[in-house]
Amino acid sequence: MKLRAAMTMASLAVLAASAHAQRFVPQSDPEHPRIKYADSLVSMNERCAVARNPLNLKIHPVYVNGRPVGFC
């Protein structure tokens, strides 16, 4: 039982660390910054493609031609 609890805690720690790996990068338009991801690449877009809303740090990107595209 202790091993299962330790594994659960380790998994939660990894998930928490990866959630903070993405951060906003300042741009000329402070309302719509780009995102820098854990792999050090910066999103191609600064807004959601459809809704034109700011990007969301909690949503993982999709890579197009090796470059990340962020979502809202």
mmCIF file as Biopython writes it, N, C-alpha, C and O atoms, coordinates in Angstrom:
data_model
#
loop_
_atom_site.group_PDB
_atom_site.id
_atom_site.type_symbol
_atom_site.label_atom_id
_atom_site.label_alt_id
_atom_site.label_comp_id
_atom_site.label_asym_id
_atom_site.label_entity_id
_atom_site.label_seq_id
_atom_site.pdbx_PDB_ins_code
_atom_site.Cartn_x
_atom_site.Cartn_y
_atom_site.Cartn_z
_atom_site.occupancy
_atom_site.B_iso_or_equiv
_atom_site.auth_seq_id
_atom_site.auth_asym_id
_atom_site.pdbx_PDB_model_num
ATOM 1   N N  . MET A ? 1  ? 0.824   -1.200 0.000   1.0 0.0 1  A 1 
ATOM 2   C CA . MET A ? 1  ? 0.000   0.000  0.000   1.0 0.0 1  A 1 
ATOM 3   C C  . MET A ? 1  ? 0.865   1.260  0.000   1.0 0.0 1  A 1 
ATOM 4   O O  . MET A ? 1  ? 0.523   2.243  -0.657  1.0 0.0 1  A 1 
ATOM 5   N N  . LYS A ? 2  ? 1.976   1.241  0.726   1.0 0.0 2  A 1 
ATOM 6   C CA . LYS A ? 2  ? 2.856   2.407  0.780   1.0 0.0 2  A 1 
ATOM 7   C C  . LYS A ? 2  ? 3.492   2.668  -0.577  1.0 0.0 2  A 1 
ATOM 8   O O  . LYS A ? 2  ? 3.703   3.817  -0.963  1.0 0.0 2  A 1 
ATOM 9   N N  . LEU A ? 3  ? 3.797   1.586  -1.300  1.0 0.0 3  A 1 
ATOM 10  C CA . LEU A ? 3  ? 4.394   1.740  -2.623  1.0 0.0 3  A 1 
ATOM 11  C C  . LEU A ? 3  ? 3.408   2.422  -3.570  1.0 0.0 3  A 1 
ATOM 12  O O  . LEU A ? 3  ? 3.795   3.299  -4.342  1.0 0.0 3  A 1 
ATOM 13  N N  . ARG A ? 4  ? 2.152   2.028  -3.514  1.0 0.0 4  A 1 
ATOM 14  C CA . ARG A ? 4  ? 1.128   2.630  -4.377  1.0 0.0 4  A 1 
ATOM 15  C C  . ARG A ? 4  ? 0.975   4.124  -4.060  1.0 0.0 4  A 1 
ATOM 16  O O  . ARG A ? 4  ? 0.864   4.945  -4.970  1.0 0.0 4  A 1 
ATOM 17  N N  . ALA A ? 5  ? 0.970   4.467  -2.778  1.0 0.0 5  A 1 
ATOM 18  C CA . ALA A ? 5  ? 0.844   5.871  -2.385  1.0 0.0 5  A 1 
ATOM 19  C C  . ALA A ? 5  ? 2.048   6.668  -2.856  1.0 0.0 5  A 1 
ATOM 20  O O  . ALA A ? 5  ? 1.902   7.802  -3.311  1.0 0.0 5  A 1 
ATOM 21  N N  . ALA A ? 6  ? 3.242   6.082  -2.750  1.0 0.0 6  A 1 
ATOM 22  C CA . ALA A ? 6  ? 4.458   6.770  -3.201  1.0 0.0 6  A 1 
ATOM 23  C C  . ALA A ? 6  ? 4.432   6.981  -4.708  1.0 0.0 6  A 1 
ATOM 24  O O  . ALA A ? 6  ? 4.831   8.036  -5.201  1.0 0.0 6  A 1 
ATOM 25  N N  . MET A ? 7  ? 3.959   5.969  -5.439  1.0 0.0 7  A 1 
ATOM 26  C CA . MET A ? 7  ? 3.884   6.101  -6.897  1.0 0.0 7  A 1 
ATOM 27  C C  . MET A ? 7  ? 2.862   7.158  -7.295  1.0 0.0 7  A 1 
ATOM 28  O O  . MET A ? 7  ? 3.089   7.914  -8.240  1.0 0.0 7  A 1 
ATOM 29  N N  . THR A ? 8  ? 1.751   7.217  -6.590  1.0 0.0 8  A 1 
ATOM 30  C CA . THR A ? 8  ? 0.727   8.223  -6.867  1.0 0.0 8  A 1 
ATOM 31  C C  . THR A ? 8  ? 1.273   9.621  -6.618  1.0 0.0 8  A 1 
ATOM 32  O O  . THR A ? 8  ? 1.055   10.529 -7.420  1.0 0.0 8  A 1 
ATOM 33  N N  . MET A ? 9  ? 1.978   9.793  -5.513  1.0 0.0 9  A 1 
ATOM 34  C CA . MET A ? 9  ? 2.556   11.099 -5.189  1.0 0.0 9  A 1 
ATOM 35  C C  . MET A ? 9  ? 3.607   11.501 -6.220  1.0 0.0 9  A 1 
ATOM 36  O O  . MET A ? 9  ? 3.678   12.668 -6.606  1.0 0.0 9  A 1 
ATOM 37  N N  . ALA A ? 10 ? 4.416   10.557 -6.665  1.0 0.0 10 A 1 
ATOM 38  C CA . ALA A ? 10 ? 5.428   10.845 -7.680  1.0 0.0 10 A 1 
ATOM 39  C C  . ALA A ? 10 ? 4.769   11.254 -8.994  1.0 0.0 10 A 1 
ATOM 40  O O  . ALA A ? 10 ? 5.235   12.175 -9.665  1.0 0.0 10 A 1 
ATOM 41  N N  . SER A ? 11 ? 3.689   10.572 -9.361  1.0 0.0 11 A 1 
ATOM 42  C CA . SER A ? 11 ? 2.969   10.911 -10.593 1.0 0.0 11 A 1 
ATOM 43  C C  . SER A ? 11 ? 2.383   12.313 -10.519 1.0 0.0 11 A 1 
ATOM 44  O O  . SER A ? 11 ? 2.453   13.076 -11.483 1.0 0.0 11 A 1 
ATOM 45  N N  . LEU A ? 12 ? 1.812   12.643 -9.381  1.0 0.0 12 A 1 
ATOM 46  C CA . LEU A ? 12 ? 1.247   13.983 -9.207  1.0 0.0 12 A 1 
ATOM 47  C C  . LEU A ? 12 ? 2.323   15.052 -9.263  1.0 0.0 12 A 1 
ATOM 48  O O  . LEU A ? 12 ? 2.091   16.134 -9.803  1.0 0.0 12 A 1 
ATOM 49  N N  . ALA A ? 13 ? 3.489   14.769 -8.719  1.0 0.0 13 A 1 
ATOM 50  C CA . ALA A ? 13 ? 4.589   15.729 -8.761  1.0 0.0 13 A 1 
ATOM 51  C C  . ALA A ? 13 ? 5.043   15.975 -10.194 1.0 0.0 13 A 1 
ATOM 52  O O  . ALA A ? 13 ? 5.325   17.113 -10.569 1.0 0.0 13 A 1 
ATOM 53  N N  . VAL A ? 14 ? 5.114   14.920 -10.995 1.0 0.0 14 A 1 
ATOM 54  C CA . VAL A ? 14 ? 5.513   15.066 -12.401 1.0 0.0 14 A 1 
ATOM 55  C C  . VAL A ? 14 ? 4.477   15.885 -13.163 1.0 0.0 14 A 1 
ATOM 56  O O  . VAL A ? 14 ? 4.833   16.766 -13.946 1.0 0.0 14 A 1 
ATOM 57  N N  . LEU A ? 15 ? 3.201   15.599 -12.937 1.0 0.0 15 A 1 
ATOM 58  C CA . LEU A ? 15 ? 2.142   16.352 -13.616 1.0 0.0 15 A 1 
ATOM 59  C C  . LEU A ? 15 ? 2.154   17.819 -13.207 1.0 0.0 15 A 1 
ATOM 60  O O  . LEU A ? 15 ? 1.962   18.696 -14.049 1.0 0.0 15 A 1 
ATOM 61  N N  . ALA A ? 16 ? 2.374   18.093 -11.942 1.0 0.0 16 A 1 
ATOM 62  C CA . ALA A ? 16 ? 2.407   19.479 -11.476 1.0 0.0 16 A 1 
ATOM 63  C C  . ALA A ? 16 ? 3.592   20.218 -12.082 1.0 0.0 16 A 1 
ATOM 64  O O  . ALA A ? 16 ? 3.472   21.388 -12.446 1.0 0.0 16 A 1 
ATOM 65  N N  . ALA A ? 17 ? 4.718   19.557 -12.191 1.0 0.0 17 A 1 
ATOM 66  C CA . ALA A ? 17 ? 5.904   20.197 -12.765 1.0 0.0 17 A 1 
ATOM 67  C C  . ALA A ? 17 ? 5.696   20.491 -14.242 1.0 0.0 17 A 1 
ATOM 68  O O  . ALA A ? 17 ? 6.107   21.548 -14.721 1.0 0.0 17 A 1 
ATOM 69  N N  . SER A ? 18 ? 5.065   19.576 -14.976 1.0 0.0 18 A 1 
ATOM 70  C CA . SER A ? 18 ? 4.868   19.802 -16.410 1.0 0.0 18 A 1 
ATOM 71  C C  . SER A ? 18 ? 3.835   20.894 -16.669 1.0 0.0 18 A 1 
ATOM 72  O O  . SER A ? 18 ? 3.878   21.548 -17.711 1.0 0.0 18 A 1 
ATOM 73  N N  . ALA A ? 19 ? 2.922   21.094 -15.749 1.0 0.0 19 A 1 
ATOM 74  C CA . ALA A ? 19 ? 1.910   22.138 -15.935 1.0 0.0 19 A 1 
ATOM 75  C C  . ALA A ? 19 ? 2.535   23.526 -15.912 1.0 0.0 19 A 1 
ATOM 76  O O  . ALA A ? 19 ? 2.014   24.447 -16.540 1.0 0.0 19 A 1 
ATOM 77  N N  . HIS A ? 20 ? 3.640   23.686 -15.200 1.0 0.0 20 A 1 
ATOM 78  C CA . HIS A ? 20 ? 4.288   24.989 -15.093 1.0 0.0 20 A 1 
ATOM 79  C C  . HIS A ? 20 ? 5.430   25.151 -16.090 1.0 0.0 20 A 1 
ATOM 80  O O  . HIS A ? 20 ? 6.113   26.175 -16.085 1.0 0.0 20 A 1 
ATOM 81  N N  . ALA A ? 21 ? 5.641   24.161 -16.936 1.0 0.0 21 A 1 
ATOM 82  C CA . ALA A ? 21 ? 6.728   24.237 -17.896 1.0 0.0 21 A 1 
ATOM 83  C C  . ALA A ? 21 ? 6.420   25.239 -19.007 1.0 0.0 21 A 1 
ATOM 84  O O  . ALA A ? 21 ? 7.338   25.767 -19.634 1.0 0.0 21 A 1 
ATOM 85  N N  . GLN A ? 22 ? 5.158   25.502 -19.252 1.0 0.0 22 A 1 
ATOM 86  C CA . GLN A ? 22 ? 4.751   26.458 -20.270 1.0 0.0 22 A 1 
ATOM 87  C C  . GLN A ? 22 ? 4.590   27.819 -19.621 1.0 0.0 22 A 1 
ATOM 88  O O  . GLN A ? 22 ? 4.098   27.932 -18.498 1.0 0.0 22 A 1 
ATOM 89  N N  . ARG A ? 23 ? 5.010   28.853 -20.341 1.0 0.0 23 A 1 
ATOM 90  C CA . ARG A ? 23 ? 4.873   30.209 -19.803 1.0 0.0 23 A 1 
ATOM 91  C C  . ARG A ? 23 ? 4.643   31.184 -20.942 1.0 0.0 23 A 1 
ATOM 92  O O  . ARG A ? 23 ? 4.977   30.915 -22.096 1.0 0.0 23 A 1 
ATOM 93  N N  . PHE A ? 24 ? 4.065   32.322 -20.589 1.0 0.0 24 A 1 
ATOM 94  C CA . PHE A ? 24 ? 3.832   33.356 -21.588 1.0 0.0 24 A 1 
ATOM 95  C C  . PHE A ? 24 ? 5.124   34.106 -21.880 1.0 0.0 24 A 1 
ATOM 96  O O  . PHE A ? 24 ? 5.955   34.304 -20.994 1.0 0.0 24 A 1 
ATOM 97  N N  . VAL A ? 25 ? 5.281   34.518 -23.127 1.0 0.0 25 A 1 
ATOM 98  C CA . VAL A ? 25 ? 6.423   35.308 -23.568 1.0 0.0 25 A 1 
ATOM 99  C C  . VAL A ? 25 ? 5.891   36.682 -23.956 1.0 0.0 25 A 1 
ATOM 100 O O  . VAL A ? 25 ? 4.999   36.771 -24.800 1.0 0.0 25 A 1 
ATOM 101 N N  . PRO A ? 26 ? 6.410   37.754 -23.366 1.0 0.0 26 A 1 
ATOM 102 C CA . PRO A ? 26 ? 5.910   39.094 -23.690 1.0 0.0 26 A 1 
ATOM 103 C C  . PRO A ? 26 ? 6.047   39.413 -25.188 1.0 0.0 26 A 1 
ATOM 104 O O  . PRO A ? 26 ? 7.032   39.052 -25.832 1.0 0.0 26 A 1 
ATOM 105 N N  . GLN A ? 27 ? 5.039   40.092 -25.710 1.0 0.0 27 A 1 
ATOM 106 C CA . GLN A ? 27 ? 5.013   40.520 -27.112 1.0 0.0 27 A 1 
ATOM 107 C C  . GLN A ? 27 ? 4.661   42.005 -27.162 1.0 0.0 27 A 1 
ATOM 108 O O  . GLN A ? 27 ? 4.423   42.626 -26.126 1.0 0.0 27 A 1 
ATOM 109 N N  . SER A ? 28 ? 4.629   42.558 -28.342 1.0 0.0 28 A 1 
ATOM 110 C CA . SER A ? 28 ? 4.266   43.968 -28.483 1.0 0.0 28 A 1 
ATOM 111 C C  . SER A ? 28 ? 2.804   44.212 -28.088 1.0 0.0 28 A 1 
ATOM 112 O O  . SER A ? 28 ? 2.453   45.305 -27.643 1.0 0.0 28 A 1 
ATOM 113 N N  . ASP A ? 29 ? 1.955   43.193 -28.252 1.0 0.0 29 A 1 
ATOM 114 C CA . ASP A ? 29 ? 0.556   43.274 -27.835 1.0 0.0 29 A 1 
ATOM 115 C C  . ASP A ? 29 ? 0.421   42.533 -26.506 1.0 0.0 29 A 1 
ATOM 116 O O  . ASP A ? 29 ? 0.334   41.305 -26.510 1.0 0.0 29 A 1 
ATOM 117 N N  . PRO A ? 30 ? 0.401   43.234 -25.366 1.0 0.0 30 A 1 
ATOM 118 C CA . PRO A ? 30 ? 0.367   42.559 -24.061 1.0 0.0 30 A 1 
ATOM 119 C C  . PRO A ? 30 ? -0.904  41.748 -23.816 1.0 0.0 30 A 1 
ATOM 120 O O  . PRO A ? 30 ? -0.917  40.889 -22.935 1.0 0.0 30 A 1 
ATOM 121 N N  . GLU A ? 31 ? -1.957  41.997 -24.564 1.0 0.0 31 A 1 
ATOM 122 C CA . GLU A ? 31 ? -3.209  41.252 -24.410 1.0 0.0 31 A 1 
ATOM 123 C C  . GLU A ? 31 ? -3.112  39.842 -24.998 1.0 0.0 31 A 1 
ATOM 124 O O  . GLU A ? 31 ? -3.882  38.959 -24.619 1.0 0.0 31 A 1 
ATOM 125 N N  . HIS A ? 32 ? -2.169  39.626 -25.924 1.0 0.0 32 A 1 
ATOM 126 C CA . HIS A ? 32 ? -2.066  38.339 -26.614 1.0 0.0 32 A 1 
ATOM 127 C C  . HIS A ? 32 ? -0.608  37.877 -26.708 1.0 0.0 32 A 1 
ATOM 128 O O  . HIS A ? 32 ? -0.006  37.929 -27.780 1.0 0.0 32 A 1 
ATOM 129 N N  . PRO A ? 33 ? -0.046  37.426 -25.581 1.0 0.0 33 A 1 
ATOM 130 C CA . PRO A ? 33 ? 1.341   36.936 -25.628 1.0 0.0 33 A 1 
ATOM 131 C C  . PRO A ? 33 ? 1.417   35.530 -26.218 1.0 0.0 33 A 1 
ATOM 132 O O  . PRO A ? 33 ? 0.440   34.781 -26.196 1.0 0.0 33 A 1 
ATOM 133 N N  . ARG A ? 34 ? 2.572   35.190 -26.737 1.0 0.0 34 A 1 
ATOM 134 C CA . ARG A ? 34 ? 2.820   33.829 -27.226 1.0 0.0 34 A 1 
ATOM 135 C C  . ARG A ? 34 ? 3.197   32.962 -26.035 1.0 0.0 34 A 1 
ATOM 136 O O  . ARG A ? 34 ? 3.451   33.472 -24.944 1.0 0.0 34 A 1 
ATOM 137 N N  . ILE A ? 35 ? 3.233   31.643 -26.249 1.0 0.0 35 A 1 
ATOM 138 C CA . ILE A ? 35 ? 3.594   30.707 -25.186 1.0 0.0 35 A 1 
ATOM 139 C C  . ILE A ? 35 ? 4.922   30.056 -25.520 1.0 0.0 35 A 1 
ATOM 140 O O  . ILE A ? 35 ? 5.147   29.623 -26.650 1.0 0.0 35 A 1 
ATOM 141 N N  . LYS A ? 36 ? 5.808   29.988 -24.520 1.0 0.0 36 A 1 
ATOM 142 C CA . LYS A ? 36 ? 7.048   29.224 -24.648 1.0 0.0 36 A 1 
ATOM 143 C C  . LYS A ? 36 ? 6.812   27.897 -23.956 1.0 0.0 36 A 1 
ATOM 144 O O  . LYS A ? 36 ? 6.459   27.864 -22.777 1.0 0.0 36 A 1 
ATOM 145 N N  . TYR A ? 37 ? 7.006   26.795 -24.681 1.0 0.0 37 A 1 
ATOM 146 C CA . TYR A ? 37 ? 6.723   25.458 -24.176 1.0 0.0 37 A 1 
ATOM 147 C C  . TYR A ? 37 ? 7.965   24.830 -23.551 1.0 0.0 37 A 1 
ATOM 148 O O  . TYR A ? 37 ? 9.064   25.378 -23.644 1.0 0.0 37 A 1 
ATOM 149 N N  . ALA A ? 38 ? 7.780   23.685 -22.920 1.0 0.0 38 A 1 
ATOM 150 C CA . ALA A ? 38 ? 8.860   22.998 -22.207 1.0 0.0 38 A 1 
ATOM 151 C C  . ALA A ? 38 ? 10.022  22.638 -23.128 1.0 0.0 38 A 1 
ATOM 152 O O  . ALA A ? 38 ? 11.158  22.531 -22.666 1.0 0.0 38 A 1 
ATOM 153 N N  . ASP A ? 39 ? 9.765   22.451 -24.401 1.0 0.0 39 A 1 
ATOM 154 C CA . ASP A ? 39 ? 10.830  22.109 -25.351 1.0 0.0 39 A 1 
ATOM 155 C C  . ASP A ? 39 ? 11.560  23.344 -25.876 1.0 0.0 39 A 1 
ATOM 156 O O  . ASP A ? 39 ? 12.362  23.242 -26.804 1.0 0.0 39 A 1 
ATOM 157 N N  . SER A ? 40 ? 11.289  24.492 -25.294 1.0 0.0 40 A 1 
ATOM 158 C CA . SER A ? 40 ? 11.894  25.806 -25.581 1.0 0.0 40 A 1 
ATOM 159 C C  . SER A ? 40 ? 11.390  26.454 -26.868 1.0 0.0 40 A 1 
ATOM 160 O O  . SER A ? 40 ? 11.880  27.520 -27.242 1.0 0.0 40 A 1 
ATOM 161 N N  . LEU A ? 41 ? 10.434  25.845 -27.549 1.0 0.0 41 A 1 
ATOM 162 C CA . LEU A ? 41 ? 9.865   26.452 -28.750 1.0 0.0 41 A 1 
ATOM 163 C C  . LEU A ? 41 ? 8.733   27.393 -28.363 1.0 0.0 41 A 1 
ATOM 164 O O  . LEU A ? 41 ? 8.039   27.174 -27.370 1.0 0.0 41 A 1 
ATOM 165 N N  . VAL A ? 42 ? 8.555   28.442 -29.158 1.0 0.0 42 A 1 
ATOM 166 C CA . VAL A ? 42 ? 7.521   29.449 -28.922 1.0 0.0 42 A 1 
ATOM 167 C C  . VAL A ? 42 ? 6.401   29.236 -29.930 1.0 0.0 42 A 1 
ATOM 168 O O  . VAL A ? 42 ? 6.655   28.928 -31.095 1.0 0.0 42 A 1 
ATOM 169 N N  . SER A ? 43 ? 5.159   29.401 -29.478 1.0 0.0 43 A 1 
ATOM 170 C CA . SER A ? 43 ? 4.000   29.174 -30.341 1.0 0.0 43 A 1 
ATOM 171 C C  . SER A ? 43 ? 4.044   30.060 -31.590 1.0 0.0 43 A 1 
ATOM 172 O O  . SER A ? 43 ? 4.491   31.206 -31.547 1.0 0.0 43 A 1 
ATOM 173 N N  . MET A ? 44 ? 3.573   29.500 -32.685 1.0 0.0 44 A 1 
ATOM 174 C CA . MET A ? 44 ? 3.507   30.248 -33.937 1.0 0.0 44 A 1 
ATOM 175 C C  . MET A ? 44 ? 2.476   31.365 -33.836 1.0 0.0 44 A 1 
ATOM 176 O O  . MET A ? 44 ? 2.652   32.442 -34.406 1.0 0.0 44 A 1 
ATOM 177 N N  . ASN A ? 45 ? 1.406   31.097 -33.108 1.0 0.0 45 A 1 
ATOM 178 C CA . ASN A ? 45 ? 0.294   32.043 -33.016 1.0 0.0 45 A 1 
ATOM 179 C C  . ASN A ? 45 ? 0.261   32.705 -31.647 1.0 0.0 45 A 1 
ATOM 180 O O  . ASN A ? 45 ? 0.791   32.171 -30.673 1.0 0.0 45 A 1 
ATOM 181 N N  . GLU A ? 46 ? -0.360  33.858 -31.586 1.0 0.0 46 A 1 
ATOM 182 C CA . GLU A ? 46 ? -0.517  34.563 -30.307 1.0 0.0 46 A 1 
ATOM 183 C C  . GLU A ? 46 ? -1.971  34.580 -29.858 1.0 0.0 46 A 1 
ATOM 184 O O  . GLU A ? 46 ? -2.279  35.060 -28.767 1.0 0.0 46 A 1 
ATOM 185 N N  . ARG A ? 47 ? -2.862  34.061 -30.689 1.0 0.0 47 A 1 
ATOM 186 C CA . ARG A ? 47 ? -4.295  33.981 -30.370 1.0 0.0 47 A 1 
ATOM 187 C C  . ARG A ? 47 ? -4.832  32.654 -30.863 1.0 0.0 47 A 1 
ATOM 188 O O  . ARG A ? 47 ? -4.237  32.001 -31.721 1.0 0.0 47 A 1 
ATOM 189 N N  . CYS A ? 48 ? -5.969  32.269 -30.304 1.0 0.0 48 A 1 
ATOM 190 C CA . CYS A ? 48 ? -6.668  31.069 -30.759 1.0 0.0 48 A 1 
ATOM 191 C C  . CYS A ? 48 ? -7.105  31.298 -32.211 1.0 0.0 48 A 1 
ATOM 192 O O  . CYS A ? 48 ? -7.623  32.362 -32.548 1.0 0.0 48 A 1 
ATOM 193 N N  . ALA A ? 49 ? -6.895  30.313 -33.047 1.0 0.0 49 A 1 
ATOM 194 C CA . ALA A ? 49 ? -7.155  30.472 -34.480 1.0 0.0 49 A 1 
ATOM 195 C C  . ALA A ? 49 ? -8.625  30.732 -34.809 1.0 0.0 49 A 1 
ATOM 196 O O  . ALA A ? 49 ? -8.913  31.490 -35.735 1.0 0.0 49 A 1 
ATOM 197 N N  . VAL A ? 50 ? -9.551  30.131 -34.085 1.0 0.0 50 A 1 
ATOM 198 C CA . VAL A ? 50 ? -10.974 30.272 -34.408 1.0 0.0 50 A 1 
ATOM 199 C C  . VAL A ? 50 ? -11.629 31.400 -33.619 1.0 0.0 50 A 1 
ATOM 200 O O  . VAL A ? 50 ? -12.238 32.299 -34.199 1.0 0.0 50 A 1 
ATOM 201 N N  . ALA A ? 51 ? -11.500 31.349 -32.289 1.0 0.0 51 A 1 
ATOM 202 C CA . ALA A ? 51 ? -12.203 32.311 -31.436 1.0 0.0 51 A 1 
ATOM 203 C C  . ALA A ? 51 ? -11.448 33.626 -31.264 1.0 0.0 51 A 1 
ATOM 204 O O  . ALA A ? 51 ? -12.016 34.612 -30.795 1.0 0.0 51 A 1 
ATOM 205 N N  . ARG A ? 52 ? -10.168 33.643 -31.642 1.0 0.0 52 A 1 
ATOM 206 C CA . ARG A ? 52 ? -9.305  34.834 -31.525 1.0 0.0 52 A 1 
ATOM 207 C C  . ARG A ? 52 ? -9.113  35.260 -30.062 1.0 0.0 52 A 1 
ATOM 208 O O  . ARG A ? 52 ? -8.813  36.422 -29.790 1.0 0.0 52 A 1 
ATOM 209 N N  . ASN A ? 53 ? -9.287  34.314 -29.117 1.0 0.0 53 A 1 
ATOM 210 C CA . ASN A ? 53 ? -9.068  34.569 -27.702 1.0 0.0 53 A 1 
ATOM 211 C C  . ASN A ? 53 ? -7.602  34.353 -27.348 1.0 0.0 53 A 1 
ATOM 212 O O  . ASN A ? 53 ? -6.862  33.774 -28.142 1.0 0.0 53 A 1 
ATOM 213 N N  . PRO A ? 54 ? -7.164  34.806 -26.171 1.0 0.0 54 A 1 
ATOM 214 C CA . PRO A ? 54 ? -5.794  34.538 -25.735 1.0 0.0 54 A 1 
ATOM 215 C C  . PRO A ? 54 ? -5.542  33.032 -25.594 1.0 0.0 54 A 1 
ATOM 216 O O  . PRO A ? 54 ? -6.470  32.259 -25.360 1.0 0.0 54 A 1 
ATOM 217 N N  . LEU A ? 55 ? -4.292  32.632 -25.738 1.0 0.0 55 A 1 
ATOM 218 C CA . LEU A ? 55 ? -3.922  31.227 -25.617 1.0 0.0 55 A 1 
ATOM 219 C C  . LEU A ? 55 ? -4.011  30.764 -24.167 1.0 0.0 55 A 1 
ATOM 220 O O  . LEU A ? 55 ? -3.957  31.571 -23.239 1.0 0.0 55 A 1 
ATOM 221 N N  . ASN A ? 56 ? -4.149  29.459 -23.989 1.0 0.0 56 A 1 
ATOM 222 C CA . ASN A ? 56 ? -4.302  28.862 -22.670 1.0 0.0 56 A 1 
ATOM 223 C C  . ASN A ? 56 ? -3.071  28.012 -22.354 1.0 0.0 56 A 1 
ATOM 224 O O  . ASN A ? 56 ? -2.705  27.143 -23.145 1.0 0.0 56 A 1 
ATOM 225 N N  . LEU A ? 57 ? -2.430  28.252 -21.210 1.0 0.0 57 A 1 
ATOM 226 C CA . LEU A ? 57 ? -1.248  27.501 -20.804 1.0 0.0 57 A 1 
ATOM 227 C C  . LEU A ? 57 ? -1.549  26.040 -20.502 1.0 0.0 57 A 1 
ATOM 228 O O  . LEU A ? 57 ? -0.649  25.203 -20.571 1.0 0.0 57 A 1 
ATOM 229 N N  . LYS A ? 58 ? -2.779  25.719 -20.173 1.0 0.0 58 A 1 
ATOM 230 C CA . LYS A ? 58 ? -3.130  24.364 -19.770 1.0 0.0 58 A 1 
ATOM 231 C C  . LYS A ? 58 ? -3.331  23.416 -20.945 1.0 0.0 58 A 1 
ATOM 232 O O  . LYS A ? 58 ? -3.380  22.201 -20.754 1.0 0.0 58 A 1 
ATOM 233 N N  . ILE A ? 59 ? -3.446  23.946 -22.141 1.0 0.0 59 A 1 
ATOM 234 C CA . ILE A ? 59 ? -3.693  23.114 -23.317 1.0 0.0 59 A 1 
ATOM 235 C C  . ILE A ? 59 ? -2.385  22.907 -24.068 1.0 0.0 59 A 1 
ATOM 236 O O  . ILE A ? 59 ? -1.701  23.865 -24.430 1.0 0.0 59 A 1 
ATOM 237 N N  . HIS A ? 60 ? -2.051  21.641 -24.297 1.0 0.0 60 A 1 
ATOM 238 C CA . HIS A ? 60 ? -0.818  21.315 -25.002 1.0 0.0 60 A 1 
ATOM 239 C C  . HIS A ? 60 ? -0.924  21.690 -26.482 1.0 0.0 60 A 1 
ATOM 240 O O  . HIS A ? 60 ? -2.015  21.656 -27.053 1.0 0.0 60 A 1 
ATOM 241 N N  . PRO A ? 61 ? 0.193   22.044 -27.098 1.0 0.0 61 A 1 
ATOM 242 C CA . PRO A ? 61 ? 0.155   22.457 -28.501 1.0 0.0 61 A 1 
ATOM 243 C C  . PRO A ? 61 ? 0.075   21.268 -29.454 1.0 0.0 61 A 1 
ATOM 244 O O  . PRO A ? 61 ? 0.285   20.118 -29.069 1.0 0.0 61 A 1 
ATOM 245 N N  . VAL A ? 62 ? -0.231  21.582 -30.692 1.0 0.0 62 A 1 
ATOM 246 C CA . VAL A ? 62 ? -0.114  20.638 -31.797 1.0 0.0 62 A 1 
ATOM 247 C C  . VAL A ? 62 ? 1.046   21.151 -32.632 1.0 0.0 62 A 1 
ATOM 248 O O  . VAL A ? 62 ? 1.147   22.350 -32.891 1.0 0.0 62 A 1 
ATOM 249 N N  . TYR A ? 63 ? 1.919   20.249 -33.055 1.0 0.0 63 A 1 
ATOM 250 C CA . TYR A ? 63 ? 3.088   20.657 -33.830 1.0 0.0 63 A 1 
ATOM 251 C C  . TYR A ? 63 ? 2.810   20.527 -35.315 1.0 0.0 63 A 1 
ATOM 252 O O  . TYR A ? 63 ? 2.410   19.468 -35.799 1.0 0.0 63 A 1 
ATOM 253 N N  . VAL A ? 64 ? 3.028   21.624 -36.032 1.0 0.0 64 A 1 
ATOM 254 C CA . VAL A ? 64 ? 2.851   21.666 -37.478 1.0 0.0 64 A 1 
ATOM 255 C C  . VAL A ? 64 ? 4.206   22.015 -38.068 1.0 0.0 64 A 1 
ATOM 256 O O  . VAL A ? 64 ? 4.755   23.083 -37.800 1.0 0.0 64 A 1 
ATOM 257 N N  . ASN A ? 65 ? 4.734   21.114 -38.868 1.0 0.0 65 A 1 
ATOM 258 C CA . ASN A ? 65 ? 6.071   21.292 -39.452 1.0 0.0 65 A 1 
ATOM 259 C C  . ASN A ? 65 ? 7.110   21.573 -38.373 1.0 0.0 65 A 1 
ATOM 260 O O  . ASN A ? 65 ? 8.026   22.371 -38.573 1.0 0.0 65 A 1 
ATOM 261 N N  . GLY A ? 66 ? 6.958   20.906 -37.221 1.0 0.0 66 A 1 
ATOM 262 C CA . GLY A ? 66 ? 7.928   21.048 -36.141 1.0 0.0 66 A 1 
ATOM 263 C C  . GLY A ? 66 ? 7.770   22.280 -35.268 1.0 0.0 66 A 1 
ATOM 264 O O  . GLY A ? 66 ? 8.577   22.515 -34.369 1.0 0.0 66 A 1 
ATOM 265 N N  . ARG A ? 67 ? 6.734   23.068 -35.527 1.0 0.0 67 A 1 
ATOM 266 C CA . ARG A ? 67 ? 6.507   24.292 -34.727 1.0 0.0 67 A 1 
ATOM 267 C C  . ARG A ? 67 ? 5.183   24.175 -33.982 1.0 0.0 67 A 1 
ATOM 268 O O  . ARG A ? 67 ? 4.201   23.686 -34.539 1.0 0.0 67 A 1 
ATOM 269 N N  . PRO A ? 68 ? 5.148   24.625 -32.705 1.0 0.0 68 A 1 
ATOM 270 C CA . PRO A ? 68 ? 3.932   24.491 -31.906 1.0 0.0 68 A 1 
ATOM 271 C C  . PRO A ? 68 ? 2.863   25.527 -32.256 1.0 0.0 68 A 1 
ATOM 272 O O  . PRO A ? 68 ? 3.154   26.694 -32.521 1.0 0.0 68 A 1 
ATOM 273 N N  . VAL A ? 69 ? 1.623   25.058 -32.246 1.0 0.0 69 A 1 
ATOM 274 C CA . VAL A ? 69 ? 0.464   25.933 -32.435 1.0 0.0 69 A 1 
ATOM 275 C C  . VAL A ? 69 ? -0.350  25.827 -31.143 1.0 0.0 69 A 1 
ATOM 276 O O  . VAL A ? 69 ? -0.764  24.735 -30.753 1.0 0.0 69 A 1 
ATOM 277 N N  . GLY A ? 70 ? -0.577  26.973 -30.478 1.0 0.0 70 A 1 
ATOM 278 C CA . GLY A ? 70 ? -1.310  27.000 -29.225 1.0 0.0 70 A 1 
ATOM 279 C C  . GLY A ? 70 ? -2.812  27.101 -29.420 1.0 0.0 70 A 1 
ATOM 280 O O  . GLY A ? 70 ? -3.293  27.479 -30.488 1.0 0.0 70 A 1 
ATOM 281 N N  . PHE A ? 71 ? -3.543  26.758 -28.370 1.0 0.0 71 A 1 
ATOM 282 C CA . PHE A ? 71 ? -5.005  26.782 -28.394 1.0 0.0 71 A 1 
ATOM 283 C C  . PHE A ? 71 ? -5.553  27.506 -27.175 1.0 0.0 71 A 1 
ATOM 284 O O  . PHE A ? 71 ? -4.839  27.717 -26.195 1.0 0.0 71 A 1 
ATOM 285 N N  . CYS A ? 72 ? -6.840  27.888 -27.239 1.0 0.0 72 A 1 
ATOM 286 C CA . CYS A ? 72 ? -7.467  28.583 -26.104 1.0 0.0 72 A 1 
ATOM 287 C C  . CYS A ? 72 ? -8.447  27.682 -25.385 1.0 0.0 72 A 1 
ATOM 288 O O  . CYS A ? 72 ? -9.067  28.100 -24.407 1.0 0.0 72 A 1 
#
